[in-house]
Amino acid sequence: MNVVLLGAPGAGKGTQAQRIRDAFGLVHIATGDMLRAAVAAGTDLGRKARGFMDRGELVPDKVVVGIVAERIAEPDCSGGWLLDGFPRTLGQAEALERTIAEENLPPIDRVVYLKVSAGSVVERLSGRRVCPNTACGAAYHVKFMPPKVNGVCDRCGAALMQRDDDRAETVRQRLETFERQTADLVERYEEAGLLVTVQAEGSPDEVAGEVLSALRAVKIGES
């Protein structure tokens, strides 16, 4: 089974990706990790991507799609893959579908869309606090997982910090960008009959229960 995981920043994609991967034995492909691996391996596309990255530019969709196609064509993906972080736009999705067809690769079976309200996203992300000590790196949340002493890391005693991109106004801007970029993408997958929308407001276990049930239904339909 081949799955695409969609969701705004703070929707819980990382947590649910692990659950999906473990439940179905899929290869988890995160776009950032995949790009770094291609660059490290020195593939033709990896070298092209590195040129853009070294210049501080965005890697063009054509290059990213090519790297995705290379990755999902590898033997370990023959049992199924989970694509996390790509595609993000309608154009990327169309390019990916064309490349999959041209390379005669197995198509996408299901797209899981983790849907959360703007308020929940802002609460989840703006409440995050991290330890600036690179040797520690502990993470907290002012509401859901607070430190024992307000503003102080439990592990090393360093003063906790809030990342700039976790500030409420920045989070709202990130959310607006996501919704603007993915609205047509979500509609396309829905029209194609691939989309499963899961309300991701609940606990990780509750959300995982809905996600896995939906995907198991797909597996049953294939058997």
KEBA-286539 format. One record per residue (C-alpha): residue number from 1; residue in three letters; y, x, z. Coordinates in Angstrom, 3 decimals. Example, Ala and Ser with C-alpha at 12.3 -4.5 7.8 and 13.67 -1.06 7.14 Angstrom:
REM KEBA-286539
ATOM	1	ALA	-4.500	12.300	7.800 .
ATOM	2	SER	-1.060	13.670	7.140 .
***
This chain:
REM KEBA-286539
ATOM	1	MET	0.000	0.000	0.000 .
ATOM	2	ASN	3.424	1.314	-0.961 .
ATOM	3	VAL	6.375	0.151	1.139 .
ATOM	4	VAL	10.155	0.526	1.081 .
ATOM	5	LEU	11.939	0.166	4.422 .
ATOM	6	LEU	15.519	-1.133	4.381 .
ATOM	7	GLY	17.949	-1.604	7.242 .
ATOM	8	ALA	21.466	-0.845	8.378 .
ATOM	9	PRO	22.225	2.097	10.671 .
ATOM	10	GLY	20.943	1.099	14.101 .
ATOM	11	ALA	18.427	-1.428	12.785 .
ATOM	12	GLY	15.526	0.573	14.200 .
ATOM	13	LYS	14.113	1.999	10.965 .
ATOM	14	GLY	12.925	5.209	12.608 .
ATOM	15	THR	10.937	3.387	15.274 .
ATOM	16	GLN	9.418	0.867	12.867 .
ATOM	17	ALA	8.624	3.532	10.275 .
ATOM	18	GLN	6.407	5.260	12.844 .
ATOM	19	ARG	4.661	1.984	13.669 .
ATOM	20	ILE	4.036	1.187	9.997 .
ATOM	21	ARG	2.861	4.722	9.242 .
ATOM	22	ASP	0.384	4.735	12.126 .
ATOM	23	ALA	-0.912	1.211	11.511 .
ATOM	24	PHE	-1.687	1.681	7.811 .
ATOM	25	GLY	-2.118	5.425	7.477 .
ATOM	26	LEU	0.805	5.735	5.083 .
ATOM	27	VAL	2.711	8.906	4.265 .
ATOM	28	HIS	6.217	8.532	5.726 .
ATOM	29	ILE	8.784	9.819	3.243 .
ATOM	30	ALA	12.304	10.141	4.648 .
ATOM	31	THR	14.846	11.003	1.973 .
ATOM	32	GLY	16.577	13.771	3.915 .
ATOM	33	ASP	13.317	15.482	4.847 .
ATOM	34	MET	12.054	15.129	1.283 .
ATOM	35	LEU	15.154	16.751	-0.186 .
ATOM	36	ARG	14.974	19.645	2.250 .
ATOM	37	ALA	11.280	20.145	1.458 .
ATOM	38	ALA	11.953	20.197	-2.292 .
ATOM	39	VAL	14.739	22.731	-1.800 .
ATOM	40	ALA	12.530	24.912	0.407 .
ATOM	41	ALA	9.670	24.725	-2.108 .
ATOM	42	GLY	11.986	25.855	-4.885 .
ATOM	43	THR	10.914	23.216	-7.403 .
ATOM	44	ASP	13.087	22.728	-10.498 .
ATOM	45	LEU	14.570	19.562	-9.044 .
ATOM	46	GLY	14.828	21.196	-5.627 .
ATOM	47	ARG	16.944	23.983	-7.105 .
ATOM	48	LYS	19.165	21.423	-8.808 .
ATOM	49	ALA	19.565	19.521	-5.532 .
ATOM	50	ARG	20.381	22.719	-3.675 .
ATOM	51	GLY	23.233	23.461	-6.055 .
ATOM	52	PHE	24.891	20.151	-5.223 .
ATOM	53	MET	24.178	20.476	-1.509 .
ATOM	54	ASP	25.570	24.011	-1.356 .
ATOM	55	ARG	28.793	22.731	-2.925 .
ATOM	56	GLY	28.968	19.923	-0.368 .
ATOM	57	GLU	28.436	17.294	-3.066 .
ATOM	58	LEU	26.145	14.282	-3.096 .
ATOM	59	VAL	22.892	14.862	-4.932 .
ATOM	60	PRO	22.943	12.610	-8.053 .
ATOM	61	ASP	20.618	9.617	-8.112 .
ATOM	62	LYS	18.737	11.021	-11.113 .
ATOM	63	VAL	17.791	14.146	-9.180 .
ATOM	64	VAL	16.825	12.232	-6.020 .
ATOM	65	VAL	14.691	9.778	-8.013 .
ATOM	66	GLY	12.936	12.685	-9.677 .
ATOM	67	ILE	12.188	14.279	-6.317 .
ATOM	68	VAL	10.901	10.951	-4.967 .
ATOM	69	ALA	8.609	10.612	-7.983 .
ATOM	70	GLU	7.310	14.160	-7.473 .
ATOM	71	ARG	6.597	13.423	-3.824 .
ATOM	72	ILE	4.765	10.129	-4.278 .
ATOM	73	ALA	2.676	11.681	-7.060 .
ATOM	74	GLU	1.215	14.216	-4.616 .
ATOM	75	PRO	-2.430	13.706	-3.567 .
ATOM	76	ASP	-1.667	12.836	0.055 .
ATOM	77	CYS	0.248	9.749	-1.138 .
ATOM	78	SER	-2.728	8.308	-3.013 .
ATOM	79	GLY	-3.560	6.132	-0.007 .
ATOM	80	GLY	-0.062	4.679	0.193 .
ATOM	81	TRP	3.464	5.695	1.168 .
ATOM	82	LEU	6.439	4.460	3.131 .
ATOM	83	LEU	9.832	5.248	1.604 .
ATOM	84	ASP	12.572	5.340	4.231 .
ATOM	85	GLY	16.247	5.810	3.302 .
ATOM	86	PHE	15.917	5.275	-0.446 .
ATOM	87	PRO	16.781	3.354	-2.542 .
ATOM	88	ARG	20.088	2.267	-1.038 .
ATOM	89	THR	21.728	0.719	-4.099 .
ATOM	90	LEU	20.692	-1.485	-7.004 .
ATOM	91	GLY	21.195	1.396	-9.420 .
ATOM	92	GLN	18.902	3.648	-7.411 .
ATOM	93	ALA	16.246	0.929	-7.262 .
ATOM	94	GLU	16.348	0.370	-11.008 .
ATOM	95	ALA	16.116	4.120	-11.679 .
ATOM	96	LEU	13.186	4.436	-9.270 .
ATOM	97	GLU	11.334	1.534	-10.895 .
ATOM	98	ARG	11.809	3.033	-14.370 .
ATOM	99	THR	10.553	6.425	-13.236 .
ATOM	100	ILE	7.534	4.945	-11.474 .
ATOM	101	ALA	6.644	3.064	-14.670 .
ATOM	102	GLU	7.210	6.096	-16.914 .
ATOM	103	GLU	5.123	8.357	-14.695 .
ATOM	104	ASN	2.407	5.690	-14.362 .
ATOM	105	LEU	2.668	5.782	-10.575 .
ATOM	106	PRO	1.573	2.921	-8.285 .
ATOM	107	PRO	4.421	0.399	-7.871 .
ATOM	108	ILE	6.154	-0.810	-4.731 .
ATOM	109	ASP	4.042	-3.458	-2.995 .
ATOM	110	ARG	6.468	-4.680	-0.352 .
ATOM	111	VAL	10.040	-4.152	0.846 .
ATOM	112	VAL	10.669	-4.662	4.565 .
ATOM	113	TYR	14.286	-5.482	5.408 .
ATOM	114	LEU	15.189	-5.107	9.081 .
ATOM	115	LYS	18.125	-7.460	9.531 .
ATOM	116	VAL	20.467	-7.162	12.518 .
ATOM	117	SER	23.845	-8.633	13.376 .
ATOM	118	ALA	26.966	-6.500	13.268 .
ATOM	119	GLY	27.379	-6.983	17.009 .
ATOM	120	SER	23.920	-5.617	17.749 .
ATOM	121	VAL	24.460	-2.592	15.522 .
ATOM	122	VAL	27.765	-1.769	17.187 .
ATOM	123	GLU	26.236	-2.171	20.653 .
ATOM	124	ARG	23.221	-0.018	19.831 .
ATOM	125	LEU	25.083	2.839	18.174 .
ATOM	126	SER	28.356	2.918	20.087 .
ATOM	127	GLY	26.408	3.057	23.359 .
ATOM	128	ARG	24.478	6.193	22.427 .
ATOM	129	ARG	25.209	9.389	24.341 .
ATOM	130	VAL	23.689	12.803	23.694 .
ATOM	131	CYS	23.432	16.094	25.509 .
ATOM	132	PRO	25.470	18.761	23.654 .
ATOM	133	ASN	23.167	21.503	24.918 .
ATOM	134	THR	21.048	22.380	21.857 .
ATOM	135	ALA	18.261	23.673	24.082 .
ATOM	136	CYS	18.043	20.226	25.681 .
ATOM	137	GLY	19.154	17.583	23.183 .
ATOM	138	ALA	18.341	14.623	25.447 .
ATOM	139	ALA	19.538	11.207	24.266 .
ATOM	140	TYR	20.661	8.195	26.320 .
ATOM	141	HIS	22.224	4.771	25.973 .
ATOM	142	VAL	24.841	3.451	28.372 .
ATOM	143	LYS	23.089	0.050	28.535 .
ATOM	144	PHE	19.470	0.452	27.498 .
ATOM	145	MET	18.657	3.946	28.805 .
ATOM	146	PRO	21.467	5.231	31.035 .
ATOM	147	PRO	21.334	8.617	32.795 .
ATOM	148	LYS	20.876	8.657	36.564 .
ATOM	149	VAL	24.471	9.852	36.975 .
ATOM	150	ASN	27.013	8.333	34.624 .
ATOM	151	GLY	27.964	10.785	31.879 .
ATOM	152	VAL	25.645	13.564	33.082 .
ATOM	153	CYS	22.379	14.700	31.459 .
ATOM	154	ASP	19.364	14.159	33.719 .
ATOM	155	ARG	17.629	17.262	32.375 .
ATOM	156	CYS	20.252	19.993	32.372 .
ATOM	157	GLY	23.365	18.546	34.033 .
ATOM	158	ALA	25.610	18.918	30.976 .
ATOM	159	ALA	28.365	16.391	30.309 .
ATOM	160	LEU	27.107	13.859	27.776 .
ATOM	161	MET	29.025	13.230	24.567 .
ATOM	162	GLN	29.409	10.495	21.997 .
ATOM	163	ARG	29.005	11.532	18.365 .
ATOM	164	ASP	31.990	10.760	16.156 .
ATOM	165	ASP	29.906	8.599	13.837 .
ATOM	166	ASP	28.735	6.517	16.818 .
ATOM	167	ARG	32.234	5.356	17.738 .
ATOM	168	ALA	32.623	1.584	17.374 .
ATOM	169	GLU	35.146	1.645	14.519 .
ATOM	170	THR	33.111	4.204	12.573 .
ATOM	171	VAL	29.955	2.146	13.116 .
ATOM	172	ARG	31.679	-0.942	11.698 .
ATOM	173	GLN	32.748	1.032	8.634 .
ATOM	174	ARG	29.214	2.352	8.138 .
ATOM	175	LEU	27.852	-1.179	8.421 .
ATOM	176	GLU	30.347	-2.525	5.878 .
ATOM	177	THR	29.373	0.247	3.463 .
ATOM	178	PHE	25.680	-0.527	3.909 .
ATOM	179	GLU	26.149	-4.247	3.320 .
ATOM	180	ARG	28.326	-3.662	0.261 .
ATOM	181	GLN	25.843	-1.233	-1.282 .
ATOM	182	THR	22.638	-3.127	-0.526 .
ATOM	183	ALA	23.522	-6.795	-1.060 .
ATOM	184	ASP	22.457	-6.769	-4.715 .
ATOM	185	LEU	19.435	-4.612	-3.874 .
ATOM	186	VAL	18.160	-7.095	-1.291 .
ATOM	187	GLU	18.686	-9.956	-3.736 .
ATOM	188	ARG	16.754	-8.142	-6.459 .
ATOM	189	TYR	13.754	-7.485	-4.244 .
ATOM	190	GLU	13.815	-11.072	-3.012 .
ATOM	191	GLU	13.801	-12.424	-6.565 .
ATOM	192	ALA	10.903	-10.097	-7.392 .
ATOM	193	GLY	8.893	-11.563	-4.516 .
ATOM	194	LEU	8.661	-8.217	-2.734 .
ATOM	195	LEU	11.038	-8.772	0.168 .
ATOM	196	VAL	10.030	-9.441	3.761 .
ATOM	197	THR	13.049	-10.033	6.007 .
ATOM	198	VAL	12.480	-9.421	9.711 .
ATOM	199	GLN	15.081	-10.284	12.332 .
ATOM	200	ALA	15.318	-6.999	14.233 .
ATOM	201	GLU	17.242	-8.225	17.277 .
ATOM	202	GLY	14.230	-8.191	19.587 .
ATOM	203	SER	12.451	-5.370	21.371 .
ATOM	204	PRO	10.764	-2.657	19.272 .
ATOM	205	ASP	7.368	-4.180	20.107 .
ATOM	206	GLU	8.461	-7.675	19.071 .
ATOM	207	VAL	9.919	-6.425	15.805 .
ATOM	208	ALA	6.842	-4.314	15.104 .
ATOM	209	GLY	4.626	-7.354	15.644 .
ATOM	210	GLU	6.444	-9.269	12.896 .
ATOM	211	VAL	6.594	-6.323	10.521 .
ATOM	212	LEU	2.917	-5.431	10.852 .
ATOM	213	SER	1.818	-9.060	10.538 .
ATOM	214	ALA	3.734	-9.398	7.282 .
ATOM	215	LEU	2.262	-6.206	5.875 .
ATOM	216	ARG	-1.271	-7.072	6.961 .
ATOM	217	ALA	-0.912	-10.311	5.001 .
ATOM	218	VAL	-0.194	-8.202	1.923 .
ATOM	219	LYS	-3.314	-6.092	2.549 .
ATOM	220	ILE	-5.442	-9.216	2.902 .
ATOM	221	GLY	-4.039	-10.550	-0.353 .
ATOM	222	GLU	-4.982	-7.303	-2.118 .
ATOM	223	SER	-8.562	-7.316	-0.868 .
***
